[in-house]
Amino acid sequence: MNEDKNKRGENPPPNSVKLKTVEFVGQWSLASNAWVPPSRSARYSANTIKSTRSPRSAHCHSQPPPQKIRRDQQKRKEEEEEALPPFTMLCFSKNQSMERHVIAVVLLLSVFSSLADAGSVGVNYGRIADNLPSAYKVVQLLKSQGLERVKVFDSDPAVLRALSGSDIKVTVDLPNELLSAAAKSQSYATNWVQRNVVAYHPNTQIEAIGVGNEVFVDTHDTTKFLISAMKNIHAALVHFKLESSIKVSSPIALSALQNSYPSSAGSFRPELVEPVFKPMLEFLRQTGSYLMVNCYPYFAYESNSDVIPLDYALFHQNPGVVDAGNGLRYFNLFDAQIDAVFAAMSALKYDDINMVVSETGWPSKGDSVEVGASVENAAAYNGNLVRRILTGGGTPLRPKAELTVYLFALFNEDKKFGPTSERNYGLFFPNERKVYDIPFTVEGLKNYHDSRSPVSGNQQVTAPVNGGGDLSKSLTGNTWCVANGEAGKEKLQAGIDYACGEGGADCHQIQPGSACYDPNTLEAHASYAFNSYYQKKARGVGTCYFGGAAYVVSQPPKFGKCELPTGYGN
């Protein structure tokens, strides 16, 4: 996702995603003992729900009905007892042999060894705010929390200088707006690497370059530049003899998946396979790099809270869901979404490519329609995710995978566009106080206990008392959201970027050559994007605002031959 549009994911039932994009719903079939996903309109496939959120974009999955869960509980209990590691059952008396003690010690050492080989946790350091501490203070904060990896959305000199000598590993980003130049000119790419990487490395331990961010959901049609830009940036690293220490990749949103449920059926969107994913994955293989994925189970849950159990989304104890395709059982939505991407790569014969989760998170606050956004749930998701990553073990499909995960985000950012949640993904307030208390290290996990008090959030959508600004369907019948031409180009463009990015609107129809590309005006394109977001959010309160750049109408708007859709699910 781009820093403001990267957070979603895709997948269906218990597995239901700006990867910020996909979510799934369906019904339990007693005949097949599996979830049967419903058909989806427009941008959604039969197996996935997609939303492109850019620093939080496409992600989702769900779970079986209560009666199925109850039937599985006893069987699950028996399975857990059988699966207990041998050392948990070893009890020694004074008369037991030395051999038994030696076995116990070996088993315990193997556990600690697995912890040492576990994944790692980093954080995204976004700066769309006007009240953040200096970069030097931020570095001290990172070190005090034991965070040894940080990802930034640009290559700001002040930040890179502050990180010098800190021993913190850094991932920098070549912004989407520079992809064209980097793709068309090797000299431009080389100069960019020289100014933004070579000038600071190795004192600043830059370990990776993200070329673009959630490019496939970028409204500026930058996908065609991605592969060439990645190759030119890598060639520049080769020129400076840095290719072995600095990797090149590009964060994708889960909306890049065509199917994500069940996880074993994961596949990339057909139109992206030949021009983008095959050459990208081949590039990653040849350079020894990894795929960056932005994964947000929150978006799947938010859009499908009636079918996705909150315990499944928050890593709490639950019976799990069996993937009918391969028989693997999933106990959390995060693993299910990640395995859908692994399966998509495997389907293209690239099952040797590793993955880094470049963004994931959960908001601590949201609007009334943003189900599940709360301090308790954010603490549970991020805290349990840290424990799941640092205590070792991969996913059901890739049990030996050692994931590196970057939490989104370090701070609450008060200048971010969009709903309240966008400004409340931070682990810390700008004054460096924790929004909630979770550990980031193995040592910190020793005393960490999840409060186990998930909050589902307010699921009731009500119309504003004064009847202005936003209208609910129940009171007004069909309504549409259109752009306010007087808002100015900056607000309209920012609104389009959010709606088509992390907002998850379906903006395919305003791309060149599509039905609603004409009239090719900012107001017409913004109206289509705003309305798609508004309809997708069930015309909820606050979903047709966009910083004052949009308003609700009750008569069908039309731009040229393009008619804006209405109704839930558009």
Number of C-alpha atoms within 10 A of each C-alpha: 38 30 27 27 32 40 41 41 46 46 41 38 34 36 42 43 46 44 46 44 41 46 40 39 33 23 16 17 11 9 6 9 12 20 26 19 21 15 12 16 11 9 19 21 20 20 28 38 37 38 42 41 43 36 36 42 43 43 46 43 39 34 35 23 14 10 8 14 16 12 11 15 14 12 11 16 12 10 11 11 9 10 9 10 12 12 14 10 9 11 10 12 6 5 6 10 10 10 9 13 14 11 14 19 13 12 16 15 12 12 16 13 12 15 16 13 15 21 21 22 22 27 27 24 21 22 21 17 14 10 14 19 16 11 15 15 13 20 19 14 16 18 15 9 12 18 19 18 23 22 28 21 23 21 19 12 14 11 18 24 16 17 24 18 11 16 14 22 17 22 23 22 23 25 17 21 12 17 23 17 14 25 20 14 14 18 14 17 26 21 16 18 22 17 13 20 24 17 14 17 17 15 16 22 22 26 22 22 26 22 25 29 31 36 28 23 33 25 19 12 14 17 20 15 20 22 21 19 24 26 21 21 29 24 18 22 23 14 13 13 11 18 19 12 12 20 21 26 28 25 25 31 44 43 38 31 30 27 30 41 37 32 30 24 20 28 23 22 16 12 11 15 15 11 13 16 19 16 14 21 22 14 19 22 16 9 16 15 21 20 22 23 29 39 39 38 39 39 40 40 36 21 25 24 21 13 21 29 24 25 22 27 29 27 21 19 11 18 24 22 26 20 19 17 12 12 11 14 15 24 23 29 37 30 20 36 37 30 26 28 27 25 24 23 22 16 15 14 12 17 14 14 17 19 19 21 22 29 34 33 29 31 28 24 23 21 16 18 22 26 22 27 26 21 19 20 27 28 25 26 24 24 22 21 22 24 21 15 20 25 21 23 19 18 19 17 20 16 10 13 16 20 20 19 27 24 26 30 26 26 29 27 23 17 13 20 21 21 20 19 20 27 23 26 29 28 27 19 19 20 10 15 11 14 19 18 12 22 21 22 18 19 10 13 17 10 9 15 12 14 10 14 11 20 15 18 19 14 14 10 15 15 19 13 7 8 10 10 17 24 29 19 18 11 10 10 10 17 23 27 30 26 28 19 16 12 14 12 13 9 21 26 17 17 26 26 25 32 31 28 38 35 38 37 29 25 26 18 16 21 16 12 10 11 14 22 21 18 15 14 11 15 23 22 25 29 28 32 29 33 30 30 27 30 23 22 22 19 28 22 20 21 26 26 22 22 14 15 25 26 21 21 15 12 9 13 17 13 18 12 11 17 13 19 18 19 16 13 16 21
